[in-house]
Amino acid sequence: ELKQYDEAIAQYSIFVELMLAGVDEIMPDPTSDIIYTKDSIAGKNYKRIADIQKLAGKSEEEIAASLAKAKEYYLRAKENNTHGKATQDYLDQCLSELP
């Protein structure tokens, strides 16, 4: 079972790196006014990695490192937000969910 967690962590990490290297800067959500950027998506994925690390029983240091990356990317997205209140509110919500 832990092997599945390890695979999920590896795949999320690969996705983030590929996404940061190659995807367009913004991705609008067609059902809301939220605009997702590379940074907001990276933050969400690092938060997901931390959640999986907890399930897998990984060390507190590994979990904290993933959460720190999530916070870094969310803060960068917030600092660079030029897409309005809905996006700002989304980023504030994401940050509030971090420990």
N, C-alpha and C positions, 0 to 999 in steps of 0.2 A: 504494500500500500504506500509506503513512503517513497518508493521509486516513482509512483505516479505524481506525487507532490514535487519531487525533484525535477521531473520532466516538465511539469507545468511552470515551475519557477524558471527553468531554462528557456522555455518557449516564450514566456512573457518578456524575459530579458532580451532575447533576440528580437522580438517584435519591437520593443522600444528603440533599440539601436537602429534597426532598419527604418523605422518610422521617422526618427529624428534625422536620418541621413537623406531620406528621399521623398517624403510626402509634401504636398502643398502646405503652405503656412497656415491657412485657415480652412475649416470644414464646418459650414453652417448646418445646424440641425433644422431640417425642413418642417418640423412640427413645433418649433419654439423659436424664440429670438436669441437663443444661445449660440454663440460662435465658439467652436472648439479649435484650439491652436495646438501645435506640436507640444508646447509646454504643458497645457492642461491635460492632454491625452497621456503624456509621459507621467505626470503626477498621478493620474488615476491608475495607471498600470503599476507604478511602484507601490501604491497603496494596496493594490490587489496582490502583488508579490508578497508584501508584508503579511497580509491575511493568510496566504497559503503557507508562508513560513511558520506562522503560529500554529496552524493545523498540523504541520509536519513536525512540530516540536523542535524547530531550529533554535539556535542560541538567541538570547536577548540582544546580543551585539549585531547579529545578522538582521534581525527584525528592525532594530533601531536604525541601522544603516539604510534600509529600504524606506522606512518612514521619513528619514532625513532627506532622501532623494525626492520623495513625494512632495514634501514641504517645499523644497528648493524649487521644483518645477511649478508647483501651484503659485508660489510667491512671484516667480518670474512671469508667469502668465498674468497674474493680477497687476503687476507693475507695468506691463506692456499692453494692458487691455485698452483698446480703443473701440470696442464693439458694443458698448452700452451697458445699461443697468442689469439686464437679464444675465449677461455673461458675468458681470461683477458679482451678482448675487449667487450664481452657481459656484464661482471660485471661493467666495466667502463660506458657503456651505461646505465645500470640499475641505477647506482648511479647518473648519470647526469640527470635522469628523476625525481629525488627526489627534492622537494623544499629546 
